[in-house]
Amino acid sequence: MLGWSADIEEATLGNDTFRTVLYTGASMQLTVMTLAPGEEIGLEVHPHLDQFIRIEQGNAKVVMGPAEDELVDTHVLEDDWAVVIPGGTWHNVVNTGDEPLKLYSIYAPPEHPDGTVHRTKAEADEAEEAESH
C-alpha cells in the first residue's frame, strides 16, 4: 500500500503499546502512543524535526522551552486537543489523568526506525540508548 489510510482515532484508542510506528515516509512519520497514569514521555529535544501531538483520550501536561532547564511554557491538553513542538524545543508530555493517555504524533522528518514497536517506556528508553551509541 502506498502511504497509510485508516481510522486514526480507532488506531490510537486501540493501541496498547508505549509507542508504535504506523507509517514512515521520506518526510514524515506517524506514531501512536499510550501512557499509563502518571507516566511521561520524558524530557527530550529533536533538533532536526517538528512534532505534532494530538490527544485522543485522557489528560496531559506538556512543558516546553528553549533549554532543558528553561521550560517556560506549560499546556494542559485533553481529548481532541493538539500541540505543535518546533524543532530544537525541549519538551515533555505527562499523563496527568487517572486513565491511559492515548495520543498520536507526527514527526517531520521521521524520528524512529520504520516498524518500531516499544511495548513499554523502559523498552523505548533502552532502544534509544542503544541507538545513540
Backbone torsions as a table, in degrees:
resi	resn	phi	psi	omega
1	MET	NA	133.9	173.2
2	LEU	-80.6	133.1	179.2
3	GLY	69.9	-151.8	-178.0
4	TRP	-148.3	138.5	177.6
5	SER	-148.6	127.0	176.6
6	ALA	-172.9	174.3	175.1
7	ASP	-77.4	104.0	-174.2
8	ILE	-64.1	-35.1	177.8
9	GLU	-64.5	-45.4	178.8
10	GLU	-62.9	-43.1	179.7
11	ALA	-63.8	-38.9	-179.0
12	THR	-71.3	-48.7	-178.4
13	LEU	-67.6	-29.0	179.7
14	GLY	-82.6	-8.9	-178.9
15	ASN	-73.9	134.6	176.4
16	ASP	-122.1	16.7	178.4
17	THR	-106.8	159.5	174.7
18	PHE	-59.8	-47.0	178.9
19	ARG	-150.0	132.5	171.9
20	THR	-135.3	127.5	175.5
21	VAL	-80.2	122.8	178.4
22	LEU	-92.5	-32.2	-176.2
23	TYR	-156.4	138.5	173.5
24	THR	-130.1	121.2	175.1
25	GLY	-112.4	-176.0	180.0
26	ALA	-67.0	-30.5	-172.9
27	SER	-119.8	-6.3	-179.3
28	MET	-157.7	165.6	-178.9
29	GLN	-143.5	142.0	178.2
30	LEU	-114.4	126.5	176.4
31	THR	-128.4	156.2	169.7
32	VAL	-117.4	148.5	-178.2
33	MET	-140.3	150.6	171.5
34	THR	-131.3	125.9	176.6
35	LEU	-115.2	130.7	177.1
36	ALA	-68.4	160.5	176.3
37	PRO	-52.1	130.4	-179.2
38	GLY	82.6	-13.2	-179.0
39	GLU	-76.7	154.9	179.1
40	GLU	-134.8	158.8	175.2
41	ILE	-69.5	-38.3	-178.1
42	GLY	109.1	144.3	-178.6
43	LEU	-63.5	127.1	-176.7
44	GLU	-152.9	166.8	175.2
45	VAL	-141.0	141.0	175.4
46	HIS	-118.1	94.4	-174.8
47	PRO	-61.2	-28.8	-169.7
48	HIS	-106.9	5.7	-176.5
49	LEU	-147.1	157.4	172.1
50	ASP	-98.5	154.6	-178.1
51	GLN	-134.9	136.9	175.5
52	PHE	-115.7	129.8	178.2
53	ILE	-126.2	132.4	175.5
54	ARG	-123.8	131.7	178.4
55	ILE	-88.4	123.5	175.2
56	GLU	-97.0	-30.6	-179.5
57	GLN	-152.0	133.2	173.1
58	GLY	109.6	-170.4	-178.4
59	ASN	-129.0	138.8	-177.0
60	ALA	-141.4	155.7	169.1
61	LYS	-117.6	130.1	176.3
62	VAL	-115.6	125.9	175.2
63	VAL	-112.4	142.9	-178.2
64	MET	-144.2	153.4	175.0
65	GLY	-174.4	172.0	-176.7
66	PRO	-76.8	-15.1	-179.3
67	ALA	-144.8	158.8	-178.5
68	GLU	-56.3	-34.3	-179.2
69	ASP	-104.3	19.4	-179.3
70	GLU	-139.1	64.0	179.8
71	LEU	-88.2	92.4	-168.7
72	VAL	-94.1	-14.8	-179.5
73	ASP	-116.6	133.9	174.8
74	THR	-125.9	132.2	179.9
75	HIS	-126.2	132.3	176.3
76	VAL	-100.7	122.4	-176.6
77	LEU	-119.4	153.6	174.7
78	GLU	-144.4	-174.4	-178.8
79	ASP	-42.1	132.6	174.0
80	ASP	75.0	6.1	176.1
81	TRP	-94.4	155.5	-179.7
82	ALA	-138.4	162.5	176.6
83	VAL	-143.1	144.4	174.2
84	VAL	-112.8	129.1	-178.9
85	ILE	-113.4	109.9	-178.6
86	PRO	-66.9	149.7	175.9
87	GLY	-52.5	141.7	179.4
88	GLY	84.5	1.5	-179.1
89	THR	-96.4	124.8	173.5
90	TRP	-69.2	140.7	-176.9
91	HIS	-158.6	161.9	173.6
92	ASN	-151.2	148.1	175.8
93	VAL	-121.3	126.5	-177.7
94	VAL	-122.4	132.2	173.8
95	ASN	-76.8	112.0	-178.6
96	THR	-99.7	2.2	-177.4
97	GLY	-97.1	-175.6	179.6
98	ASP	-107.7	15.4	174.8
99	GLU	-132.8	165.2	177.9
100	PRO	-57.6	139.9	174.5
101	LEU	-91.4	121.7	-178.6
102	LYS	-113.7	123.1	-177.8
103	LEU	-143.5	161.1	167.0
104	TYR	-123.4	152.5	-175.4
105	SER	-133.1	138.3	174.3
106	ILE	-115.4	122.9	176.2
107	TYR	-104.3	137.3	176.8
108	ALA	-138.1	108.3	-1.0
109	PRO	-76.6	-179.5	-178.0
110	PRO	-56.1	151.0	-178.8
111	GLU	-113.1	-38.4	-173.2
112	HIS	-109.2	153.3	175.9
113	PRO	-57.6	140.6	179.3
114	ASP	-55.2	137.2	178.6
115	GLY	84.5	4.3	-178.5
116	THR	-59.7	133.6	169.6
117	VAL	-134.6	117.8	173.9
118	HIS	-112.1	109.4	-178.0
119	ARG	-66.7	-32.3	-178.2
120	THR	-135.6	166.0	175.8
121	LYS	-64.1	-39.9	179.0
122	ALA	-59.6	-41.7	177.4
123	GLU	-64.0	-40.7	178.5
124	ALA	-64.6	-44.9	179.3
125	ASP	-61.1	-43.0	178.9
126	GLU	-62.3	-44.2	-179.8
127	ALA	-65.8	-41.2	-179.9
128	GLU	-67.3	-36.0	176.3
129	GLU	-64.7	-42.5	179.1
130	ALA	-65.2	-38.2	180.0
131	GLU	-67.5	-29.4	-176.9
132	SER	-79.6	-9.4	178.9
133	HIS	-101.0	NA	NA
